[in-house]
Amino acid sequence: MFLRLLTESFRRQRRRKALAGLAILLGTTAVTAMLALATTIGDRIHKELAAYGANITVYPAADQLEVKVGGVDVKPVSGGAYLHESDLAKLRAIFWANNITGVSPELPLQVLVKTGTGTDVDATATGLWFDHALSKGGTALKTGAVALHPWWKVQGAWPREQATNTESAEAAIGAALAGRLNVKAGDVIQVEGHPGDASRALTLHLTGVVSTGDNSENQLLLPLDAAQQIAGTPDAVRRVEVSARTKPEDAFARKDPDSLSPKQREIWYCRPYANSIAYQIREAIPGARAEQVRRVEQSEGTVLKRISGLMWLISAAALLAAGFAVSAAMATAILERQAEIGLMRSLGASKSTVAMLFYAEAGLLAVFAGGLGYLAGSGLAGWLGARIFAGDGPVALSSLLIPVLFPVVVTLALVVAVAGSTPAIRRALTTDPSAILRANA
């Protein structure tokens, strides 16, 4: 009998049930979309803000001289301290190795450029990784300066690192320096270690002209091993830029880990703060000092907090609106069924039985509408992600569905349906059934 009443309710009040279901559907669609975006928003914002540069820099510890002028930290660079390129593979073994998305070592040096026209020009060259596989333990990260500086534009092609040998190498040249030397992509130049050390000369085949918008336009950009050969410093790097996915900084992140208790230090160490990742880099690379770039890191944290807050606000508003809509639809449905309620009560049905009938209707409606809302919200999240974060490209359908969200969304739909139905159900159960029957006689 209970199942028959339940079935008849859906058959005879299809319009009311459709309105309540639509409210739940819209609410759960919005919530699913916000939750799905929230699970990846940190990575997407990190990718978008990568244009500001790396958020961690690594220097030789010997180069760090603390001098403050006008409250500004000045760290002059000496000429002789280096890090080892071979040590950079250790970045793939730290606790937060999977959060490191880019690594770009640099080796600046002064060179003498000979173009074949009889004019020798002093210039700055920088050795870089362009498309390098940083691997340890069988896993590799394809990285380099091009990945960490997406705003760099090249007319031609980037140098190939594997093309370097003892006599020649490929290189890119900054647009400003190319104008001074009157060279272009495809030309050949010769460089010597400064000042004019012919014993470390190298022939460079220019593969592209680079526009960067900064001082790099006045430099030669070489593969790192070529720069090491010219400088006579094998395995040496002067500076390393690291891009990592991090947790926004809070008061705990700014604590000195050496001043914390062992338990608190472990918690600090196991959170992906920029400071904790920098601390692990210092542990992994001998003689290194790693620091967060606060301009980039704080911008990322601020944007993430504001967007996350907006998402939670939208989700709460959607659920609240769905609850009010369900409440209004259920109140109208129960008002239309007052005679049925009075008859059931007169025939001996208890208040709990009547309440269970209406809650079962609301529950079935919530599960069905919540499931549809999960599917619609997952599609909406993919559409919004593709529009807001244009670099994501097409998204596969399988990647849109996040299984862990399904029980969460259905549970929220049940909570909304039950909460919205309760006031109308309680009001119906407090009415005297004999008064209802007399009124409908």
N, C-alpha and C positions, 0 to 999 in steps of 0.2 A: 504493500500500500504506500509506504514511504517513497519508494522509487517511482511509483505511478504518479503521485502528487508532484514529485520533483520534475518528472517529464512533462506533465500537463502544464506546469508553471512556465516552462520555457516555450511550450507550444502556443499557449494563449497570450503570453505577454512578450512576444518577440520584439516588439518595438522598444519597450522599457528596458529589456535585457540588452538590446543592441546599443542603446544610449549609454547604459552603465558600462558595458564592455568597451565601447569606444573611448570613454573617459579613461578607463584603466589602460587601454592600448596606447593612447597618446602619452599618458604619464610614464608608463614603462619604456616607451620608445625613447623619450627624452632622457630618462635615467640611464638606460643602456648605452645610449650614444655618449653621454658624459662620462660614464664609468669606463667605457672602452677607450675613449680618448685619454682619460686620466692615467690608464695603465701604461701608455706610451708617450705621454706628454713630455716627460723629462728627457727622453732620448731625442724627441723631435725638436724641442727647444734647444738642446745642446747642439744638434746639427745645424739649426738655423743661426745660432749665435757663434758658430765656429768661424764665421766671417770676421769676428773681432780678434781672432787669433787664439793661440793656445792659452790654457788657464793655469799651467804650471811651467816654470822655467827651471832649468838645472844648470848650475855653474860649477866650476872647480872651487872647492872650499878655500883653497889658497888665494883665490882672487877676491874674496869677500872681505873688504876693509870697511868697517863701520865708521862712516863719517857723516855727520849731520850738519847741513848748512841751511839755516832758515827753517828748520823743522823737516827738511827733505833729506831722505836717506840717499847718500851718494856712494856708489860702489865702483871705484875706478878699477879698471882691468889691467893687471900686470901683463907682461909679455910672455911668461914662461910656463904657466900652469895649464894643464890640459886634462881632459877626461879621455878614457879609452873607448873607442868605438866598439870594441869587442865586448865591453861590459854592458852595452845597451840591451843585449839579449836577456839580461837578468830582469829587465822590466816585465818580461813575460812570465816571471816566476813569483812575483809579489802577490800578496793576498787579493788585491783588487786589480789583478792583471787584466781581467775581462772588461773592466771599465775604461781601460786605456784605449782610445780610438785612433790616436795619431801620435807619431814621434818624428821629430825633424831635427837632426843634429846639424851644427854649422861649424865651419872652420874658415874664418876670414883671414885674408893675407893680402899683402901688397905685391903687385906684379908689374913688370915692364912689358907693355904690349907693343909688338912690331907687326904692322899691317902690310909690309912689302912696299910701301910708298916712300920709305926713307924717313918717316916720322915715328919716333918712339914716344909712347905716352905712358905715364905712371897711372895706374888704376887700382881699384880695390876689387878683389875676386872673393867669392864665397863658395866654399865647397858644401854641397847639399846632397841629401837623398832625394831623388825624383820619384822613383817608383820602386821601392825597396821592400823585400820580404823580411820582416823582423820575426825570427822564429826561435823557439826553444821548446823542447819536449814534443816535437811533432806538430805543433800548431803555429801557424804563421799569420802575421798581420801585415797586409799590404799598406804601406804608408810612405810618407815623405813630405817634402815642402809643398808640393802641388796640392796634396790632400789637405794640408793645414792652412793653405792660403788660397781659398777658392776664388778670391777676387783677382788673382794674378791671371793675366791674359797673354797668350803667346801667338805671334804671327809666325807660323811654321810649325815646328814640333819641339817637344821637350827632349833634352839629351838622353841618350841611352847609356845607362851605367856600364853595361857589359861591353860597350865599345871602347873603353879605356884600355890602353896598352902602354908599353914603355916609351913609345914614340909619339902617339897622338891620342886625342880624346874628342868627344863631342862636347859642346857647351852652348849655353844660351847667353844672350847679351842684352843688357838693359837698353830701353829705347833711347834714353838720353846719351848713354855712352856710344851707342851705335851711330847716333847723329854726329857726335864729335869725331869718331873714327871714320865716318863715311863708309860703313860696312852694312851688310844685310845678311839675311839667312842664306846659307849656301857658300858664303865666303870662308876663307881660311886665314887664320892669324897665328902668330907665334907669341908665346908668353915665356918670360924668364922670372925666376925668383928675384925679388927685390933685395938689393939694388943691382939689377943686371947680372944675376948669377947664371951664366950660360950653362953651367953644369947641371942645372935643374930646369932646362928649357923643355917646352912641350908644344906641339902643334895642335891647335884647336880648330875643329870643324864646326862652324856656327850653324846650329839647326833651327834657331828661332830668335825673334826679337820680342822681349818681354816688357809689358806695361804693368806696373805694380802700384803706381800712385804714391810711392815712397822712395827712399834713398836707394832702394835696390835697382832703380832704373839707371843708376850711374855705376853699376857693377857688372862684372862677369859672373855668371852662375855656372859652376862646374860640378861634375860628379865629385863626391867627397874623396874618393880614392885619387882622383886627378889632383885635387887641391893638396892632399897629403904628400903626393909625389913632388909637386912643385915646392912646397914648404919644407920638404925634407923631414916631415914629422909623421911617420907611418902610425896608423891606428889612433891618431889624435883628433879630438874635437874640442872646440872652445865653449860651445853653448848648445843646449838641447831644449827644444820646445816640446812640451807634452800636452796633448789634449785628452781630457778624461771626463767621463760622466760622473758628476758629483752630487751630493746632497746639499741643499742650501745651508749656508753657515748659520749657526746659532751660538748661544753663549757657551755651550759645552764644547763646540768645535774649536773655540779660541783658547781653551785651557792648555797649559803645558803638560804633555803626557807624562813627563818625568816627575811631576808633582802630584799625580793621581795615585790612588790606591791601586793595587794589582787588579782588582775587579773592575774598577772604573776605567783603568787604562785599557783593559781588554775590550770594554764596550766602545771606548773612543777609537781604538785601533780597528775595530770591525765595522765601523760606520764609514761610508764612502765620502767623508769630508775631503775637501781639497787639501787641508792640512794633514790629514792622516795618510792620504796617498803620497803627498810630498815626503812625509816622514818615512814611509816604507821605501820610497825611491832612495832616500839618503842611506837607509840601511843596506840596500841592495848594491848600490854603485859606490865603490871605494873612492874616497876623496871628493865626494859630490855634496853640493848644497842645493836643495830644491825648495822653491818658494812658490806660493800661489800668486797669480796675477790678479789682484783684487778688482781691478776695473772690469775684467771679463767675468770673474767668478761671482761677484756681487750682482752684476747685471743679470746673470742667468738665474740666480736665486730669487731676485726680486720679481722678475717676470714669471717665474714658475709659481711663486706664492700667489700672485694676483690672479693668474689664470686658474689655478686650482681653486681659489676661493670663489671665483665666478662660476665655475662648474658646479661646486657644491650648492651654491645659491640657486642655480637653475634647476638642479635636481630636486631640491627641497620644494621650490615653487611648483614644479610639475606634479610632484606627489600630493602636495596640499590641494592643488586645483582638482586633481583626479579624485581625491577624497571627498571634496565638496560635491562634485558632480555625481559620484556614486551615492552619496547621502540623499541628494535631491531625487535621483531616479528611484532609489529604494523607498523613500517616503511616499512618492506618488504610487508606486506599485503596491505598497502595503495598504494605502488608503483605498485603492480600488478593490482590494481583497479582504476588506473588513468583514464582509458577510461570511466569507470562507473561514476566516480566523474564528469568528464567533461560533460558527457551526462546529468546527473542530473542537473548540473548548467545551461546548455544550455536550458533545458526544464523549467526553472524557479525556481528550488529549491534554497532557500537562503543558505548562508553560515551556519547559525545557524541550519538549518534543516539537512544539511550534517554532521555538527559537532555532532548534537544530535544522528544521526544514529550510528556513530563510538563510541561515549561515551556510548550509550546504549549497544553496543556489548561488550565494555570493562567492563561495570557495571555488565551485566549478567555473564560474564566470572569470574569476581571477586567474586560475591556472591557464585557461584557454587564451584569454586576452593577454596575460603576461607572457606566454610563449610566443604569441604573434608579435608582441612588443619587443621581445628579445631579438627576434629575427629582423624586424624593421629597424630597431635601434642599432644593430650591428651594421646593417647596410648604410644607415645614416652616418654612423661614425666613420665608415670608409669614405663616404662622399665628402664629409666635412674635412677629413684629414687630407684628402687629395686637393681640396680647394684652398685650405688654410696653409698647408705645408706643400707648396707646389713641387718641391724637389722629390716628393715621395714616389711620384709616378703611379701607374696603374696598380691596384691592389687585388690580389687573388681572393676569391670568395672564401677559400678555406682559412685564410689568414684573418678574415674579418670576425669570424666566430670565435669567441673566447669562452670555452666550456665552463670555466669556473664562475662566470657571470650568470649563467642560466639559473642555478638555484637561488642566487642572490636576488635576481630580478623577480622570479616567481614568488619568493618569500615577501618581497616588498609589495607585490601586487595583492597577495593575500592579506597583508597587514592593512593596506589601503581599503580593500573591499570590506573587511570585517569592521574596521574603524568607521567607515562611512555608513555601514548598515546598522550598527549598534543603536544609535539614537532612535531611528525609526522603529526598530524591532522592540526596544524597551517601551516605547510609547504605545505600541499596539498591544503589548502584553499587559499593560496596566489598565486597559479599558475593560469594563464589565461586559462579558459576552452576551448577557441577557439584554443589555441596553443596545448592543449592536444589532441583535436579531430583531428587537422591536422597531428599531429605526429603519430596518430594511424590510419590514413586513409589508 
